[in-house]
Amino acid sequence: MSEVQVLGESVDRGDEILTPEALDFLAGLHDAFAARRDELLVARGKRREEAKRTGKLDFLPETREVREGDWRVAEAPPRLRDRRVEITGPTDRKMTINALNSGAKVWLADLEDANTPHWANVVSGQVNLYDAIRGTITLESGGKSYALRDDVEHATIVVRPRGWHLDERNLVFGGRKAVGALVDFGLHFFHNAKELLHRGSGPYFYLPKMESHLEARLWNDVFTHAEKTLGVEHGTLRATVLIETIPAAFEMEEILYELREHASGLNAGRWDYLFSMIKYFRDAGEKFVLPDRNSVTMTAPFMRAYTELLVRTCHKRGAFAIGGMAAFIPNRNDPEVTAAALDKVRGDKSREAGDGFDGSWVAHPGMVDICREEFDKVLGDKPNQLDRTRDEVSVTADQLLDVASTEGGATAAGLRAAVDVGIRYIASWLSGNGAAAIHNLMEDAATAEISRSQIWQWVRNGVKLDTGDVVTEPLVRSVLDEVRADLATQIAPELLDPAVELFEQVALAEEFPDFLTLPAYERIK
C-alpha cells in the first residue's frame, strides 16, 4: 500500500473524514487505478490531434457490435426511478440543507464545477454530506437557523466528483498527487455507502467530463473494486454520466455498456458540451466558429441532434435521460426579471419533457416547482418516460458537428459580455465560491470556459464583429482594460487583478490550456 501524506491544513472536523481507514481505502484506489487514469488522459490528447488533422469525429467502427447488440442497463433502484426535477449546487452547508428541503427529487451534490477545490471546501463538503445523510445537519448563519424539514420528502443525494483531469495536491499517495476524482468518490463511498443503504437509498454518483467509453470502463472498475473492498453487493452503486464533451456524444451507447451493471442514465450537460465543441474544433476553421454564447440555444441544429440522440440512446437501453441546466434564477428585488426567468425555464423544461427526457436540472429552489409542473403535464402518474423509445430518431455524425447552421453572429456586445462574465466568475471561483449568481444566471466553471475558449477561437479565425472590428489580441486586451475599470468598484483588487490576469492567460495563450481550472488551481490553497 502506498505511503499516504496529508499536506492540507487542518479543517474543522476533518479528522472525522480523513481517518486512517479512509486514507487506506483511498490509497488502495490510487494503487489500482491512478496509472490507468494517466494513460487515458494521454489518449485524450492523441484523439484531439487526430480530430485537428481531419476536422471530424465519427462513431467508432470497432464498437459497432455494442451499438447493434441487444442489452440493457440494470434496473434502477426505487430512489432513482422518478427524477423529474433535480437541483444542482455545491456542498456548502446552507446549500445542502436548502437543496434537500427544496422538493426536488434529486440533489446533485456538486464537488466539481460548482465548487472551488480549496482544501477547506473539499473536506467540509464531505463533512456536510456525512451529516446530511444521517439527518443531523443544521446551520446558524446571519441570525437564521437552517435544518432539514420533516414535512417534505428530502431529495435523493447524487454526488458529482471532480473530473479525471483534476489532481488533489493536498493528498499524496506514493509520492504523487492524488487524483481528485478518486478522492471525492472514495471519501463519500467509504463513509456513507452502508449508511445510505441502511436508510433505503444508496451510493449514487454523477460522472463528469468523460471523453470515451474507456474512461467509463475505468470508472466501472473503480466501482467494482470499491464495492468488493467494503463488502457492498456488486451493482449497488449507480452512476449517471454527463455527456458534456463532443467525443463522448459519439460513444453514448458504449459508455452505458461499460457501466451497464452500475448505470442509471445520461445527462445533457449543455454548457460544458458547448465549451467542448469549441475546444475540440478550435483550430478546424470557420465552419466551427460559433456566434455569441447567448445566440446558441438548445434549438441550434447541432445541439438538437445531441439531445435527440441522448434520449433515443438512453431509452433504447433502459437508462434515464436527464435534461440540462436551467441557469435562470429569480431576483427578489426585480419582479420583471423573475417573471422572465420563470417563463424561460418553463419553456426550456416544456421542450425537454416533450422530447422524452425523464427529468431535468434547475439551479435554484425557486425553479423546482416550474420544472416539476412541466414534467407532470407529460408524465402524469408515471415516474419516467422509458417507454418512449424515440425509434424515429436517427442522428448522423455530420448532424452532431453541424455548427455552421447555428444562427446568430459575433457582436461587440457579445465579446464584452464574454470578458465580463469570465472575469466575474473567475474572481468568484478564486474566492472559494464556484456557483456564482451573475446577471441573474447561476453560473459554474463552464461559463468562464465558454467565454475564454470562444475568444481564443475568434482571435485565431479573425472573426469580424457587427461593428466591423476584427477580433484581435489588442482588441481583446482593450476590452479587458475597460471591464477591469468597470469592475474595480465591485470586486476587491486581490481578486480582480488575478482574475483578469488568469482570463487573459487562458483566452490568449498561444497554446490552448485544456481547462482554466488547471492554472487557476495553482492560485488557491
Number of C-alpha atoms within 10 A of each C-alpha: 13 15 12 18 16 13 11 15 11 12 14 11 12 16 12 14 20 16 13 12 12 19 22 17 20 27 24 19 22 26 13 14 18 20 10 14 18 13 10 18 14 11 15 15 12 12 15 18 13 12 18 17 11 10 18 15 20 15 16 11 8 7 14 12 10 14 17 9 10 9 13 17 21 17 15 18 14 10 16 21 18 17 25 27 29 31 27 25 26 27 26 21 21 18 17 28 22 20 30 25 20 24 20 27 24 26 28 24 28 24 27 26 24 24 25 26 27 21 21 17 19 23 23 20 23 24 24 21 22 20 15 19 17 13 14 11 19 17 13 11 9 6 5 7 10 14 19 20 14 8 7 12 14 21 21 22 26 23 27 28 23 26 19 22 18 17 21 22 18 17 21 20 22 14 11 17 16 23 26 24 22 24 24 23 24 24 22 23 25 21 19 20 22 16 17 17 13 10 10 10 19 24 21 27 25 21 25 23 20 24 25 21 22 18 21 20 18 18 23 23 16 19 24 19 17 23 19 12 13 13 10 15 10 14 16 19 23 24 25 25 27 25 28 25 25 25 24 22 26 23 21 22 23 22 25 29 22 21 26 25 20 26 28 28 29 27 27 26 22 23 22 24 24 23 24 23 24 23 23 22 21 24 18 18 13 17 13 22 23 25 21 20 21 10 15 19 14 17 13 16 19 22 23 16 22 23 28 18 20 27 30 24 24 26 23 21 20 22 26 31 30 30 30 24 23 23 20 26 25 21 16 9 8 9 11 12 16 18 13 14 21 19 13 15 22 21 14 20 27 20 17 25 25 14 18 28 31 29 30 27 28 28 22 22 21 16 24 23 16 20 29 24 17 23 28 19 12 17 19 10 8 11 16 23 21 22 10 15 17 18 10 7 12 11 15 14 15 13 16 22 23 17 22 15 14 19 15 13 17 20 19 18 13 20 22 17 18 24 27 22 19 26 30 24 27 29 26 22 27 23 14 19 20 26 23 21 16 16 11 15 18 22 23 28 24 22 22 26 28 23 25 26 26 25 24 27 26 24 20 18 19 14 22 17 18 13 10 10 13 16 23 19 19 10 14 20 15 12 18 20 13 14 19 22 11 12 16 12 9 11 16 11 14 11 17 21 15 17 23 22 12 21 24 21 17 24 26 22 12 10 10 17 16 16 16 21 23 13 14 18 18 9 12 14 14
